[in-house]
């Protein structure tokens, strides 16, 4: 009798569990591109049960596996891919930017003239912490040139205004803003510039580097955790509407790490969040806990994690801050033979590469010019020789904007991934030939050379430093077209499939998650994105016009167009 009661009890528990489980969904009638392997592979159907991919293959097999209660999802000829993975981005900064007015090229009704910019700021701004803030500004998108301090002052004579450049490294404030910040012609710039008009001896309103970053910190100020979480919700909407199921936040502060973990724990954010702190923040983490766990999700195969350690060497090439072995061709406003500069001495780079390799913390270098890349490569080569550690640590050099061929050979030798930003070709491809010369400019983001040498590559948008649209980035990598319509370095074009791997399988590989996500494979987390056309089958010039239809995280639709 006791045995019968036990069996009935087990049966009831099983029935209850089945009732609580999410219904299975079968996706069919579209181009289901698994992203497995080095060439395209299609299947007829994908079955999702609960939060995992349960079956991948032919329709008959999927129907057998699905049983009688599965939801049938007709793709109607659309394309199904693994969910997009953010390899290098600013989740926390995107969230913060929601307090301001998005004036970027990817904003709704983006301004095309200075008057449209001013009108947009007036119409959409809500004074926050005493400031009006515009984000994503680029003078290249304005047909009548860059806005001036005088024009800003005329439009906003009393209210402090901060316009953040899309580079996220420079910006402009009006005179009211300069006064509020306490900046005068006598203010000394540290790790950056506060430009003065040489003809008048007056401030231009521009702030570059650390003076700008300090201005942002003061303008935005401190705000409540509730407001932080509300900004996270808005940031997540931007991510999922562009097909992302995993987001990254590099240069994460201790506060960012704490808030992102809480946002995941409390269910405020549903996409996976990956924090990437700089070396000084890692020092603080290790001081608190010498055995701090890097690269481990808070919820098994998803949730929140701190990926590793980020160490930058130099700045943005379009601002002529990247560090090069040879001088810039155009040194206007800088010293003769200006080559940019290194953020830190070689000894610091060496120190943190050694720390990362000895403690098995994933290392994320951030290098732009070839001299900056040399610094990261030298430190890695040094520690490999000293320690004998030569296994694949998934070491990354992000941007790798102007990696030379001999440097790419070092990437291959030491198992270094090149994570590049193809949107830079469209954004700044018309600037680089003048600033660096045609030969160096053509070598921007040398994805084809990296592929030829066997270097594993991934792609990123670095949003908000460029738009969040993955298909636009894939289009950029495939076509290498500049904003003016020129083609920059056609020999570095790559095929659409490799570009798509940069946001899926190779992106998962970057985070050591190839066993969990990045391909449509049975047993992996059901992170999927449905797009309205197949990038492999449309005219390459039309890839940027492909739209996201649905984004699914762990089997749950987070976005539907």
Secondary structure per residue as TSV (DSSP state, phi and psi in degrees):
chain	resnum	aa	ss	phi	psi
A	1	X	-	360.0	-43.3
A	2	X	H	-61.5	-37.9
A	3	X	H	-64.3	-39.8
A	4	X	H	-64.0	-45.4
A	5	X	H	-59.9	-39.2
A	6	X	H	-65.4	-41.8
A	7	X	H	-66.7	-41.3
A	8	X	H	-62.5	-40.9
A	9	X	H	-62.0	-45.0
A	10	X	H	-62.6	-39.5
A	11	X	H	-63.8	-43.8
A	12	X	H	-63.3	-40.4
A	13	X	H	-62.9	-41.8
A	14	X	H	-64.0	-43.5
A	15	X	H	-63.0	-42.7
A	16	X	H	-62.6	-42.2
A	17	X	H	-63.6	-39.4
A	18	X	H	-64.9	-38.0
A	19	X	H	-66.8	-34.7
A	20	X	H	-79.5	-24.9
A	21	X	S	-66.2	146.9
A	22	X	-	-67.0	143.3
A	23	X	-	-66.0	150.8
A	24	X	-	-71.7	148.1
A	25	X	E	-125.5	130.6
A	26	X	E	-109.9	120.1
A	27	X	E	-98.7	131.4
A	28	X	E	-155.2	175.5
A	29	X	E	61.2	49.1
A	30	X	E	-161.3	-179.0
A	31	X	E	-85.6	97.7
A	32	X	E	-93.9	104.7
A	33	X	E	-103.1	110.7
A	34	X	-	-73.7	-23.6
A	35	X	-	65.5	21.3
A	36	X	-	-86.9	133.4
A	37	X	S	83.0	-175.6
A	38	X	S	-93.4	0.3
A	39	X	S	-138.2	155.3
A	40	X	-	-59.5	137.1
A	41	X	-	-131.8	125.5
A	42	X	E	-111.8	150.6
A	43	X	E	-131.9	163.6
A	44	X	E	-81.2	-32.1
A	45	X	E	-152.4	154.0
A	46	X	E	-133.3	131.0
A	47	X	E	-110.2	127.3
A	48	X	E	-110.4	125.6
A	49	X	E	-119.0	125.3
A	50	X	T	55.7	-115.8
A	51	X	T	-109.1	6.3
A	52	X	E	-121.9	158.4
A	53	X	E	-80.1	117.1
A	54	X	E	-94.6	-30.5
A	55	X	E	-152.8	140.8
A	56	X	E	-136.9	121.2
A	57	X	E	161.9	-138.8
A	58	X	-	-80.5	159.9
A	59	X	H	-64.3	-39.9
A	60	X	H	-61.5	-46.7
A	61	X	H	-64.4	-37.2
A	62	X	H	-65.0	-41.2
A	63	X	H	-64.9	-39.2
A	64	X	H	-63.5	-45.0
A	65	X	H	-67.4	-33.0
A	66	X	H	-71.0	-33.0
A	67	X	-	78.4	-155.3
A	68	X	S	-97.3	-16.6
A	69	X	S	-106.3	9.4
A	70	X	-	-70.0	145.4
A	71	X	E	-79.7	128.2
A	72	X	E	-93.3	117.3
A	73	X	E	-108.9	109.6
A	74	X	E	-83.4	115.5
A	75	X	-	-72.8	-14.6
A	76	X	T	53.6	40.9
A	77	X	T	85.0	-2.4
A	78	X	-	-72.3	174.5
A	79	X	E	-109.5	133.8
A	80	X	E	-109.3	129.3
A	81	X	E	-130.3	166.9
A	82	X	E	-63.9	150.4
A	83	X	-	-58.4	144.8
A	84	X	E	-74.6	144.0
A	85	X	E	-117.3	126.5
A	86	X	-	-81.1	115.0
A	87	X	S	-93.9	-15.3
A	88	X	S	-165.5	101.9
A	89	X	-	-156.6	-179.5
A	90	X	B	-124.1	65.6
A	91	X	H	-54.2	-48.1
A	92	X	H	-65.4	-35.5
A	93	X	H	-72.6	-39.1
A	94	X	H	-59.0	-42.7
A	95	X	H	-61.3	-46.0
A	96	X	H	-62.0	-36.5
A	97	X	H	-64.5	-18.3
A	98	X	T	-68.9	-11.5
A	99	X	T	-77.8	-16.0
A	100	X	S	-109.2	-164.9
A	101	X	E	-106.0	122.6
A	102	X	E	-77.1	112.0
A	103	X	-	-111.6	13.9
A	104	X	S	-70.7	167.2
A	105	X	T	-62.6	-22.4
A	106	X	T	-97.4	8.3
A	107	X	S	-81.0	163.2
A	108	X	T	-70.6	131.0
A	109	X	T	53.7	52.1
A	110	X	-	-61.4	139.2
A	111	X	-	-69.3	140.2
A	112	X	-	-111.9	-10.7
A	113	X	S	-135.5	167.6
A	114	X	H	-64.5	-37.5
A	115	X	H	-67.0	-38.7
A	116	X	H	-64.2	-35.8
A	117	X	H	-63.0	-48.5
A	118	X	H	-62.4	-43.9
A	119	X	H	-61.6	-40.2
A	120	X	H	-65.5	-41.0
A	121	X	H	-63.6	-41.9
A	122	X	H	-66.2	-43.8
A	123	X	H	-74.4	-40.7
A	124	X	H	-101.9	-11.1
A	125	X	-	-77.1	144.9
A	126	X	-	-121.4	120.5
A	127	X	-	-59.2	119.8
A	128	X	B	-118.0	121.8
A	129	X	T	56.2	31.1
A	130	X	T	86.6	2.2
A	131	X	E	-122.5	153.6
A	132	X	E	-104.2	125.8
A	133	X	E	-121.0	130.0
A	134	X	E	-111.9	136.2
A	135	X	E	-119.5	149.6
A	136	X	E	81.2	19.4
A	137	X	E	-66.9	139.4
A	138	X	-	-144.4	119.7
A	139	X	G	-66.7	-20.8
A	140	X	G	-64.7	-24.2
A	141	X	G	-85.3	-7.5
A	142	X	-	-95.2	125.7
A	143	X	T	-68.6	-22.5
A	144	X	T	-107.2	22.0
A	145	X	-	90.5	-177.0
A	146	X	-	-72.0	142.8
A	147	X	-	-71.9	146.2
A	148	X	-	-106.8	165.4
A	149	X	H	-60.1	-42.1
A	150	X	H	-61.4	-39.7
A	151	X	H	-69.0	-38.1
A	152	X	H	-66.5	-41.5
A	153	X	H	-65.0	-38.3
A	154	X	H	-65.6	-38.5
A	155	X	H	-78.5	-34.5
A	156	X	-	-134.4	77.3
A	157	X	S	-71.1	-24.1
A	158	X	S	-118.7	-32.0
A	159	X	S	-86.8	128.3
A	160	X	E	-61.2	133.2
A	161	X	E	-125.8	133.6
A	162	X	E	-123.5	122.2
A	163	X	E	-109.0	115.4
A	164	X	E	-88.6	124.0
A	165	X	E	-68.3	148.9
A	166	X	T	-60.3	-21.4
A	167	X	T	-67.0	-19.8
A	168	X	S	65.1	14.4
A	169	X	S	-120.4	-5.9
A	170	X	E	-151.3	160.7
A	171	X	E	-168.7	-173.6
A	172	X	E	-137.8	142.5
A	173	X	E	-124.1	153.1
A	174	X	-	-82.6	179.3
A	175	X	H	-63.0	-37.1
A	176	X	H	-62.8	-35.4
A	177	X	H	-70.1	-42.7
A	178	X	H	-59.3	-41.5
A	179	X	H	-64.4	-44.2
A	180	X	H	-64.1	-34.6
A	181	X	H	-80.2	-14.3
A	182	X	T	76.0	25.9
A	183	X	-	-93.6	128.4
A	184	X	-	-130.2	179.7
A	185	X	T	-65.8	-15.3
A	186	X	T	-92.8	-6.8
A	187	X	-	-68.3	129.6
A	188	X	-	-88.3	128.6
A	189	X	-	-84.9	134.6
A	190	X	S	-116.5	126.5
A	191	X	S	53.8	49.3
A	192	X	E	165.3	-161.0
A	193	X	E	-139.5	145.2
A	194	X	-	-122.4	89.0
A	195	X	-	-62.6	146.1
A	196	X	E	-122.9	136.6
A	197	X	E	-69.7	114.0
A	198	X	T	-63.7	-27.0
A	199	X	T	-77.5	-26.6
A	200	X	T	-114.9	-18.9
A	201	X	T	75.6	12.5
A	202	X	E	-107.9	158.4
A	203	X	E	-63.7	145.9
A	204	X	-	-90.6	-14.2
A	205	X	S	93.6	-12.4
A	206	X	E	-78.0	144.3
A	207	X	E	-133.4	132.7
A	208	X	E	-127.5	134.2
A	209	X	E	75.4	-136.8
A	210	X	H	-61.8	-37.1
A	211	X	H	-57.5	-36.6
A	212	X	H	-69.0	-47.4
A	213	X	H	-61.7	-37.4
A	214	X	H	-64.9	-37.9
A	215	X	H	-64.7	-41.5
A	216	X	H	-61.2	-45.7
A	217	X	H	-60.3	-40.4
A	218	X	H	-74.1	-37.1
A	219	X	H	-69.8	-44.5
A	220	X	H	-74.6	-41.0
A	221	X	-	68.8	-165.9
A	222	X	-	-95.6	146.2
A	223	X	-	-144.0	165.9
A	224	X	-	-69.1	160.8
A	225	X	H	-65.2	-36.8
A	226	X	H	-60.4	-41.3
A	227	X	H	-69.0	-36.1
A	228	X	H	-59.5	-47.7
A	229	X	H	-65.9	-35.1
A	230	X	H	-64.2	-38.9
A	231	X	H	-67.8	-33.4
A	232	X	H	-64.0	-40.7
A	233	X	H	-60.2	-42.3
A	234	X	H	-66.5	-40.3
A	235	X	H	-64.0	-41.3
A	236	X	H	-61.6	-37.8
A	237	X	H	-60.1	-39.1
A	238	X	H	-64.5	-44.0
A	239	X	H	-62.8	-52.1
A	240	X	H	-69.6	-28.4
A	241	X	H	-69.2	-14.3
A	242	X	T	-109.2	14.4
A	243	X	T	89.2	4.6
A	244	X	E	-80.9	136.5
A	245	X	E	-115.7	-6.2
A	246	X	E	-136.2	130.9
A	247	X	E	-123.1	147.8
A	248	X	E	-118.1	151.8
A	249	X	E	-133.0	97.2
A	250	X	E	-86.8	164.2
A	251	X	T	59.4	32.1
A	252	X	-	-66.7	134.1
A	253	X	-	-87.7	173.2
A	254	X	H	-61.2	-37.8
A	255	X	H	-64.8	-41.6
A	256	X	H	-60.4	-45.3
A	257	X	H	-60.8	-44.8
A	258	X	H	-63.6	-47.7
A	259	X	H	-68.9	-38.3
A	260	X	H	-67.2	-40.1
A	261	X	H	-61.7	-44.7
A	262	X	H	-64.0	-39.5
A	263	X	H	-62.0	-37.4
A	264	X	H	-71.4	-47.3
A	265	X	H	-59.5	-36.2
A	266	X	T	-91.5	1.2
A	267	X	T	74.0	19.1
A	268	X	S	-73.9	-35.2
A	269	X	-	-120.4	135.8
A	270	X	-	-103.3	-25.3
A	271	X	S	-72.0	159.1
A	272	X	E	-70.5	138.9
A	273	X	E	-116.0	129.6
A	274	X	E	-121.4	120.5
A	275	X	E	-94.8	142.0
A	276	X	E	-132.6	93.9
A	277	X	E	-82.1	155.9
A	278	X	E	-76.5	169.1
A	279	X	H	-56.4	-36.8
A	280	X	H	-67.8	-36.3
A	281	X	H	-70.4	-37.3
A	282	X	H	-61.7	-39.5
A	283	X	H	-55.9	-43.3
A	284	X	H	-66.1	-41.1
A	285	X	H	-62.0	-43.9
A	286	X	H	-72.6	-28.1
A	287	X	H	-66.5	-39.4
A	288	X	H	-73.0	-39.5
A	289	X	-	-145.0	100.5
A	290	X	T	-58.3	-20.5
A	291	X	T	-106.9	28.1
A	292	X	-	-52.5	134.8
A	293	X	-	-89.2	117.1
A	294	X	-	-101.8	146.7
A	295	X	S	76.0	16.4
A	296	X	-	-119.4	122.9
A	297	X	-	-70.1	151.1
A	298	X	T	-74.7	-19.1
A	299	X	T	-128.8	50.5
A	300	X	S	75.6	-98.5
A	301	X	S	-101.4	15.7
A	302	X	S	-162.4	-178.7
A	303	X	S	109.8	-125.0
A	304	X	E	-125.3	143.5
A	305	X	E	-153.0	156.8
A	306	X	E	-98.1	116.8
A	307	X	E	-72.4	-44.4
A	308	X	E	176.3	-143.0
A	309	X	E	-122.2	132.6
A	310	X	E	-108.4	130.3
A	311	X	E	-131.7	111.7
A	312	X	E	-87.4	151.2
A	313	X	-	-112.5	-30.5
A	314	X	-	-159.3	178.9
A	315	X	-	-107.2	-160.2
A	316	X	-	-75.2	130.2
A	317	X	G	-68.2	-32.8
A	318	X	G	-67.3	-20.5
A	319	X	G	-96.8	3.7
A	320	X	T	60.8	38.4
A	321	X	-	-106.9	-13.3
A	322	X	S	-66.0	149.1
A	323	X	-	-97.3	118.0
A	324	X	-	-117.5	156.7
A	325	X	S	-76.8	-25.1
A	326	X	S	-119.8	151.6
A	327	X	-	-62.6	156.1
A	328	X	-	-63.5	149.2
A	329	X	S	-72.6	-38.8
A	330	X	-	-107.9	111.0
A	331	X	-	-111.1	20.0
A	332	X	T	-54.0	125.4
A	333	X	T	88.4	-5.5
A	334	X	S	-123.3	173.8
A	335	X	-	-68.7	158.1
A	336	X	T	-59.8	142.0
A	337	X	T	61.0	32.7
A	338	X	-	-62.0	127.7
A	339	X	-	-118.6	11.5
A	340	X	-	80.1	-164.1
A	341	X	-	-155.8	157.5
A	342	X	-	-85.5	137.5
A	343	X	S	-65.0	-38.1
A	344	X	S	-137.8	160.6
A	345	X	-	-71.3	159.9
A	346	X	H	-57.6	-34.4
A	347	X	H	-59.9	-35.8
A	348	X	H	-69.9	-41.9
A	349	X	H	-61.2	-44.6
A	350	X	H	-58.1	-44.0
A	351	X	H	-58.9	-45.6
A	352	X	H	-83.1	-26.1
A	353	X	H	-64.8	-42.8
A	354	X	H	-62.7	-44.5
A	355	X	H	-57.3	-46.8
A	356	X	H	-62.4	-45.5
A	357	X	H	-71.5	-38.2
A	358	X	H	-71.0	-34.6
A	359	X	H	-96.2	3.7
A	360	X	T	56.6	45.8
A	361	X	-	-100.6	130.4
A	362	X	E	-63.0	133.3
A	363	X	E	-102.4	126.0
A	364	X	E	-116.3	99.0
A	365	X	E	-77.8	156.2
A	366	X	E	-134.8	97.5
A	367	X	E	-134.6	140.4
A	368	X	-	-114.2	-63.4
A	369	X	S	-80.1	164.0
A	370	X	H	-66.5	-29.3
A	371	X	H	-70.3	-35.9
A	372	X	H	-64.9	-41.1
A	373	X	H	-64.7	-39.1
A	374	X	H	-55.8	-40.0
A	375	X	H	-62.9	-46.1
A	376	X	H	-66.0	-44.0
A	377	X	H	-63.6	-40.0
A	378	X	H	-62.9	-41.5
A	379	X	H	-66.1	-40.8
A	380	X	H	-67.5	-44.7
A	381	X	H	-61.3	-39.1
A	382	X	H	-63.3	-47.0
A	383	X	H	-72.0	-32.8
A	384	X	H	-64.1	-42.1
A	385	X	H	-68.5	-38.7
A	386	X	H	-74.9	-36.0
A	387	X	H	-102.0	-20.6
A	388	X	-	77.3	5.7
A	389	X	-	-77.3	110.9
A	390	X	-	-128.0	4.7
A	391	X	S	-72.0	167.1
A	392	X	-	-76.6	104.8
A	393	X	-	-93.1	1.3
A	394	X	-	60.0	37.9
A	395	X	E	-61.0	139.0
A	396	X	E	-124.2	139.6
A	397	X	E	-118.1	106.5
A	398	X	E	-76.7	153.1
A	399	X	E	72.5	-66.0
A	400	X	-	45.1	38.2
A	401	X	T	-52.8	-48.6
A	402	X	T	-123.7	48.9
A	403	X	-	-68.1	128.4
A	404	X	-	-79.0	164.9
A	405	X	H	-59.5	-43.4
A	406	X	H	-66.1	-29.7
A	407	X	H	-70.9	-38.9
A	408	X	H	-63.1	-31.3
A	409	X	H	-64.8	-35.0
A	410	X	H	-69.8	-36.3
A	411	X	H	-55.7	-48.8
A	412	X	H	-64.0	-44.8
A	413	X	H	-61.3	-38.9
A	414	X	T	-105.6	20.8
A	415	X	T	54.7	51.3
A	416	X	E	-105.6	130.4
A	417	X	E	-85.0	142.0
A	418	X	E	-102.8	115.9
A	419	X	E	-111.2	106.9
A	420	X	E	-112.6	160.4
A	421	X	-	-114.4	91.5
A	422	X	T	-64.3	-26.2
A	423	X	H	-59.0	-22.1
A	424	X	H	-60.3	-28.2
A	425	X	H	-64.6	-44.2
A	426	X	H	-71.1	-43.8
A	427	X	H	-68.1	-45.8
A	428	X	H	-125.2	7.4
A	429	X	H	-61.8	-22.4
A	430	X	H	-84.4	-15.1
A	431	X	H	-87.3	-39.4
A	432	X	H	-63.1	-38.4
A	433	X	H	-58.2	-37.1
A	434	X	H	-75.1	-40.9
A	435	X	H	-75.8	-33.5
A	436	X	H	-122.5	-13.5
A	437	X	-	95.7	153.8
A	438	X	H	-63.4	-42.3
A	439	X	H	-62.1	-48.2
A	440	X	H	-68.5	-39.1
A	441	X	H	-61.0	-40.5
A	442	X	H	-63.4	-21.9
A	443	X	T	-91.0	10.5
A	444	X	T	-59.4	131.7
A	445	X	T	45.8	68.5
A	446	X	-	-77.0	69.3
A	447	X	H	-66.4	-39.2
A	448	X	H	-66.2	-42.9
A	449	X	H	-61.4	-41.5
A	450	X	H	-62.0	-43.3
A	451	X	H	-62.8	-44.1
A	452	X	H	-60.1	-35.8
A	453	X	T	-87.9	2.0
A	454	X	T	81.1	18.4
A	455	X	-	-81.8	131.4
A	456	X	-	-74.9	129.7
A	457	X	E	-120.5	150.7
A	458	X	E	-135.0	165.7
A	459	X	E	-119.9	156.1
A	460	X	-	-148.9	162.2
A	461	X	-	-100.2	-22.5
A	462	X	-	55.4	34.2
A	463	X	T	-59.7	135.2
A	464	X	T	-92.3	17.5
A	465	X	S	-73.0	-12.4
A	466	X	S	-154.8	175.9
A	467	X	-	-66.0	157.8
A	468	X	-	-84.8	1.2
A	469	X	-	-76.3	110.0
A	470	X	H	-62.8	-41.7
A	471	X	H	-64.8	-31.2
A	472	X	H	-68.0	-39.6
A	473	X	H	-65.7	-40.8
A	474	X	H	-62.3	-44.0
A	475	X	H	-57.0	-42.7
A	476	X	H	-63.5	-43.6
A	477	X	H	-65.7	-33.1
A	478	X	H	-80.0	-36.9
A	479	X	H	-107.7	-27.3
A	480	X	-	53.5	44.2
A	481	X	B	-92.3	139.2
A	482	X	-	-87.5	172.3
A	483	X	T	-61.2	-29.1
A	484	X	T	-83.6	-6.0
A	485	X	S	98.5	0.4
A	486	X	-	-77.7	162.0
A	487	X	B	-107.5	124.8
A	488	X	-	-104.8	118.4
A	489	X	-	56.7	62.2
A	490	X	G	-58.2	-24.4
A	491	X	G	-68.9	-12.2
A	492	X	G	-99.4	9.8
A	493	X	-	-64.8	148.5
A	494	X	-	-124.2	164.7
A	495	X	-	-79.0	158.6
A	496	X	H	-60.0	-32.5
A	497	X	H	-65.9	-45.7
A	498	X	H	-62.6	-39.3
A	499	X	H	-62.4	-39.6
A	500	X	H	-67.9	-33.9
A	501	X	H	-61.5	-28.5
A	502	X	T	-64.7	-19.8
A	503	X	T	-112.2	1.6
A	504	X	T	-127.8	-95.5
A	505	X	H	-63.9	-45.0
A	506	X	H	-70.8	-30.6
A	507	X	H	-66.8	-40.2
A	508	X	H	-64.9	-38.9
A	509	X	H	-60.6	-38.2
A	510	X	H	-55.4	-40.4
A	511	X	T	-93.3	12.2
A	512	X	T	60.4	34.6
A	513	X	-	-114.8	19.2
A	514	X	T	-63.5	-19.4
A	515	X	T	-85.6	-5.8
A	516	X	T	-116.7	-33.5
A	517	X	S	-154.2	-178.4
A	518	X	S	98.8	-19.0
A	519	X	S	-139.4	160.1
A	520	X	-	-89.1	93.7
A	521	X	-	-136.3	137.3
A	522	X	T	-56.3	133.6
A	523	X	T	99.3	-18.2
A	524	X	S	-83.3	162.5
A	525	X	B	-60.2	139.0
A	526	X	-	-80.9	68.4
A	527	X	-	-98.0	113.5
A	528	X	E	-137.9	155.9
A	529	X	E	-137.4	133.5
A	530	X	E	-104.0	125.4
A	531	X	E	-120.3	158.5
A	532	X	S	-83.3	-9.9
A	533	X	S	-145.4	162.5
A	534	X	-	-93.4	116.8
A	535	X	T	-58.6	-21.6
A	536	X	T	-83.7	-11.3
A	537	X	T	-116.9	-10.9
A	538	X	S	-90.9	165.8
A	539	X	-	-57.1	130.1
A	540	X	G	-52.1	-31.4
A	541	X	G	-72.4	-13.2
A	542	X	G	-99.5	0.7
A	543	X	G	-58.4	-37.7
A	544	X	G	-65.7	-16.2
A	545	X	G	-91.7	-2.1
A	546	X	-	-70.9	138.3
A	547	X	-	-112.6	153.4
A	548	X	E	-83.5	128.6
A	549	X	E	-96.9	-42.8
A	550	X	E	-153.7	142.4
A	551	X	E	-122.3	128.3
A	552	X	E	-121.7	122.5
A	553	X	E	-112.9	119.3
A	554	X	T	50.6	43.3
A	555	X	T	84.6	-5.4
A	556	X	E	-109.6	123.4
A	557	X	E	-65.7	123.0
A	558	X	E	-102.0	-19.8
A	559	X	E	-146.9	133.3
A	560	X	E	-135.8	127.3
A	561	X	-	-68.4	360.0
